[in-house]
Amino acid sequence: MTMEQMLLLALFLGLLAAAVLAACLRARSGDEDERIPYQKPDFRDRAGFEVNDLPGDEIVQLQQCFLCHRQTVGELEFLIEPGWKALVRVARAANSLHLEDFDAPYDTNRVLYQDGVRVLVRTSPGGRYLAGWTRGDFHYALYFEEGEMGMAGGLMDDFVREMDAEAG
């Protein structure tokens, strides 16, 4: 075997090893970030909790439910008439809601109290809105990427007062 053939063989083996490593890493990260769809927000089979109360406002409609972030976070997608989208994340207080997914420049940060519940609210022009609170053994976050002026703030109290999760 010539030196040129040995170099080509070494290059081939190196590329093969890199491809196998990349496939393994992709498969592993896919499991961590997988979003598992659910018909309703009952995640008891994998995460040990369900969301049993939702906002009752007639303009708020639950569209989809997912379990994500290593099967620890419930994500509920709502349609807010006439065509806005809101996401709610729910996780046990011992787990993260992974709010880094919603990182953006927010212009204002303030703390509000809704029926005795402390709510951290972040807003920015254009409607980006993130509210987070803890009640009982669960963390909650409400996120709007965009919306009409005042819409998210007007609906936030419905979500804080009416959403409830329970272990089971």
MIMITI-121676 format. One record per residue: x, y, z of N, C-alpha, C in turn. Coordinates in pm, whole numbers, padded with zeros to 5 digits, always signed. Layout:
BEGIN
XYZXYZXYZ;...
! end
This chain:
BEGIN
+00086-00117+00000+00000+00000+00000+00090+00123+00000;+00061+00215-00091+00143+00335-00102+00102+00437+00004;+00185+00533+00022+00158+00640+00118+00030+00714+00081;+00008+00735-00048-00112+00805-00096-00238+00724-00063;-00232+00594-00081-00345+00508-00050-00374+00506+00100;-00269+00504+00181-00287+00507+00327-00350+00638+00371;-00310+00748+00312-00369+00878+00345-00517+00882+00306;-00549+00829+00189-00689+00824+00146-00771+00735+00238;-00716+00623+00280-00785+00534+00372-00807+00603+00507;-00705+00671+00557-00718+00742+00685-00821+00854+00674;-00821+00924+00563-00919+01031+00541-01060+00973+00536;-01078+00863+00465-01208+00797+00457-01256+00752+00594;-01169+00689+00671-01206+00643+00806-01239+00760+00898;-01166+00869+00884-01194+00988+00964-01330+01048+00930;-01361+01056+00801-01491+01108+00759-01604+01016+00803;-01582+00886+00796-01682+00790+00841-01708+00805+00991;-01602+00819+01069-01616+00837+01214-01690+00967+01245;-01658+01073+01172-01726+01201+01194-01874+01191+01160;-01908+01119+01054-02049+01104+01016-02125+01023+01120;-02065+00919+01172-02129+00838+01276-02149+00922+01402;-02047+00998+01441-02059+01083+01559-02168+01189+01540;-02174+01251+01424-02278+01352+01397-02416+01290+01402;-02433+01170+01348-02564+01103+01351-02604+01070+01494;-02510+01025+01575-02539+00994+01716-02579+01120+01792;-02507+01229+01772-02540+01354+01840-02675+01407+01796;-02705+01397+01667-02834+01443+01616-02948+01359+01675;-02928+01230+01683-03032+01143+01740-03053+01173+01888;-02946+01197+01961-02958+01227+02104-03027+01360+02127;-02986+01464+02054-03049+01595+02074-03193+01594+02025;-03227+01513+01928-03365+01503+01882-03456+01451+01991;-03409+01357+02071-03489+01305+02181-03515+01413+02286;-03415+01496+02314-03429+01599+02416-03526+01708+02374;-03527+01742+02246-03608+01853+02198-03738+01807+02134;-03765+01679+02138-03884+01627+02074-04011+01685+02138;-04104+01725+02053-04235+01772+02099-04335+01661+02071;-04390+01605+02177-04485+01496+02164-04626+01553+02165;-04703+01534+02058-04838+01591+02054-04934+01512+02144;-05027+01585+02203-05134+01528+02287-05268+01584+02240;-05374+01507+02256-05508+01553+02222-05559+01656+02322;-05524+01639+02448-05564+01732+02554-05448+01746+02651;-05450+01845+02737-05334+01871+02823-05325+01777+02944;-05328+01649+02917-05315+01546+03021-05184+01473+02997;-05080+01515+03071-04945+01463+03053-04908+01364+03163;-05008+01306+03228-04982+01216+03341-04902+01093+03303;-04917+01045+03180-04846+00922+03141-04695+00937+03140;-04645+01057+03106-04499+01076+03098-04446+01177+03198;-04521+01285+03223-04471+01391+03310-04536+01392+03447;-04643+01316+03465-04705+01305+03596-04794+01421+03636;-04844+01498+03537-04937+01607+03570-05032+01631+03454;-05140+01703+03485-05234+01745+03382-05276+01889+03411;-05313+01958+03305-05370+02092+03318-05520+02071+03313;-05586+02095+03425-05728+02061+03433-05821+02181+03426;-05770+02302+03429-05853+02422+03412-05786+02514+03311;-05867+02565+03219-05819+02656+03115-05901+02784+03118;-05849+02892+03059-05926+03016+03056-06061+02996+02989;-06164+03058+03045-06299+03042+02993-06344+03151+02899;-06255+03245+02867-06292+03355+02777-06326+03298+02639;-06436+03344+02579-06484+03288+02453-06391+03316+02335;-06301+03413+02346-06209+03439+02234-06082+03355+02245;-06068+03275+02349-05949+03193+02371-05984+03047+02344;-05918+02987+02245-05946+02848+02208-05818+02767+02208;-05818+02656+02283-05704+02566+02283-05694+02498+02147;-05576+02505+02085-05555+02447+01952-05474+02317+01956;-05361+02319+02028-05271+02204+02030-05206+02192+02166;-05165+02069+02199-05092+02043+02323-04969+01959+02291;-04860+01989+02357-04735+01915+02338-04668+01892+02472;-04589+01788+02478-04498+01766+02590-04359+01780+02532;-04275+01862+02594-04144+01891+02537-04038+01901+02647;-03918+01934+02607-03804+01951+02697-03788+01831+02791;-03749+01721+02727-03726+01595+02799-03849+01550+02877;-03964+01577+02819-04093+01533+02872-04119+01589+03013;-04079+01716+03034-04103+01780+03163-04190+01904+03153;-04211+01955+03030-04284+02080+03010-04404+02056+02919;-04522+02095+02968-04641+02093+02885-04650+02227+02813;-04677+02223+02683-04691+02346+02606-04828+02345+02539;-04906+02447+02567-05042+02458+02514-05046+02577+02419;-05096+02554+02300-05106+02659+02200-05252+02702+02189;-05274+02832+02204-05409+02888+02199-05423+02980+02079;-05542+02980+02020-05578+03077+01919-05660+03184+01990;-05618+03308+01976-05689+03422+02034-05752+03496+01917;-05884+03499+01913-05952+03563+01800-05915+03710+01795;-05893+03766+01677-05929+03714+01547-05820+03631+01479;-05705+03612+01535-05603+03532+01468-05466+03539+01534;-05462+03572+01660-05336+03579+01734-05308+03444+01798;-05182+03421+01830-05141+03295+01891-05076+03322+02026;-05111+03240+02124-05048+03246+02257-04999+03107+02293;-04887+03102+02361-04834+02976+02413-04833+02983+02565;-04871+02873+02627-04860+02861+02772-04774+02740+02801;-04677+02758+02887-04595+02646+02932-04625+02619+03079;-04626+02491+03113-04653+02448+03250-04551+02340+03285;-04492+02351+03403-04399+02249+03451-04405+02244+03603;-04368+02131+03656-04357+02120+03802-04256+02224+03850;-04273+02275+03971-04186+02380+04023-04040+02337+04028;-04013+02208+04034-03875+02159+04037-03809+02163+03900;-03886+02185+03793-03834+02185+03656-03837+02324+03596;-03754+02343+03496-03749+02470+03425-03856+02476+03317;-03906+02595+03290-03998+02616+03178-03922+02641+03047;-03790+02652+03055-03705+02678+02938-03748+02806+02867;-03754+02912+02943-03794+03042+02887-03689+03102+02795;-03571+03041+02791-03469+03088+02697-03518+03076+02553;-03618+02991+02530-03678+02980+02397-03747+03110+02357;-03782+03192+02454-03854+03317+02430-03764+03439+02454;-03632+03417+02456-03540+03528+02476-03555+03630+02364;-03564+03752+02403-03576+03863+02309-03552+03989+02389;-03526+04098+02323-03516+04223+02398-03655+04268+02444;-03673+04272+02572-03798+04323+02630-03768+04461+02686;-03857+04555+02660-03836+04693+02704-03876+04715+02849;-03975+04644+02896-04019+04665+03034-04027+04533+03108;-03992+04540+03234-04007+04428+03327-04079+04485+03449;-04185+04419+03490-04255+04467+03608-04320+04349+03680;-04348+04368+03805-04415+04266+03884-04556+04314+03914;-04653+04227+03886-04793+04255+03915-04843+04147+04010;-04951+04176+04078-05014+04075+04163-05156+04055+04115;-05188+03930+04086-05321+03894+04039-05380+03795+04138;-05479+03840+04215-05542+03755+04318-05437+03696+04411;-05339+03777+04449-05236+03732+04542-05123+03653+04479;-05127+03633+04347-05021+03559+04277-04925+03660+04215;-04796+03644+04245-04692+03732+04191-04665+03692+04046;-04677+03791+03955-04657+03765+03812-04549+03859+03760;-04443+03802+03703-04339+03882+03639-04378+03899+03493;-04391+04024+03449-04436+04055+03313-04325+04129+03239;-04295+04080+03118-04197+04145+03030-04269+04179+02901;-04251+04301+02853-04318+04344+02730-04223+04420+02640;-04260+04429+02513-04186+04510+02418-04282+04561+02312;-04245+04670+02243-04331+04721+02136-04355+04613+02031;-04470+04616+01971-04504+04516+01871-04580+04399+01930;-04596+04400+02061-04680+04300+02124-04610+04183+02189;-04477+04170+02179-04408+04060+02245-04433+04071+02395;-04475+03958+02454-04524+03960+02592-04492+03827+02657;-04432+03831+02775-04401+03710+02849-04436+03733+02995;-04525+03649+03047-04565+03658+03188-04535+03523+03253;-04479+03526+03372-04448+03402+03443-04495+03409+03586;-04545+03297+03637-04592+03291+03776-04581+03149+03827;-04589+03135+03957-04589+03005+04022-04710+02998+04113;-04780+02887+04104-04892+02864+04195-04885+02717+04237;-04888+02696+04367-04878+02560+04417-04746+02498+04377;-04754+02380+04321-04634+02306+04282-04597+02322+04136;-04649+02427+04070-04627+02442+03926-04586+02583+03888;-04498+02590+03786-04461+02715+03720-04546+02727+03593;-04579+02850+03558-04656+02878+03437-04590+02994+03364;-04601+02995+03232-04556+03109+03152-04654+03128+03036;-04690+03252+03011-04777+03291+02900-04694+03375+02805;-04694+03338+02677-04611+03406+02579-04690+03443+02455;-04679+03568+02415-04732+03618+02288-04613+03672+02209;-04594+03624+02087-04487+03680+02005-04528+03817+01952;-04657+03830+01923-04711+03958+01878-04859+03963+01912;-04915+04082+01905-05056+04096+01935-05098+04241+01931;-05226+04261+01948-05280+04397+01952-05241+04462+02083;-05231+04594+02080-05193+04667+02200-05293+04641+02313;-05243+04597+02426-05326+04574+02543-05393+04438+02549;-05389+04362+02439-05457+04233+02436-05397+04135+02536;-05266+04118+02534-05202+04020+02622-05225+04057+02769;-05207+04184+02801-05230+04227+02938-05374+04209+02981;-05466+04229+02888-05608+04211+02920-05646+04066+02942;-05576+03974+02875-05606+03832+02890-05523+03765+02999;-05412+03828+03038-05322+03768+03136-05395+03728+03263;-05485+03813+03312-05554+03781+03437-05640+03655+03424;-05700+03630+03305-05776+03507+03283-05685+03385+03295;-05568+03392+03234-05476+03279+03240-05426+03256+03382;-05389+03363+03451-05335+03346+03587-05444+03293+03681;-05563+03349+03676-05671+03307+03767-05726+03169+03735;-05739+03138+03606-05816+03020+03567-05734+02897+03533;-05605+02913+03498-05526+02793+03465-05484+02722+03593;-05495+02591+03589-05455+02512+03706-05404+02377+03660;-05294+02336+03716-05238+02203+03689-05240+02124+03820;-05239+01993+03803-05240+01908+03922-05163+01780+03894;-05089+01737+03994-05011+01613+03983-05106+01496+03983;-05061+01390+03919-05149+01274+03921-05101+01160+03841;
! end
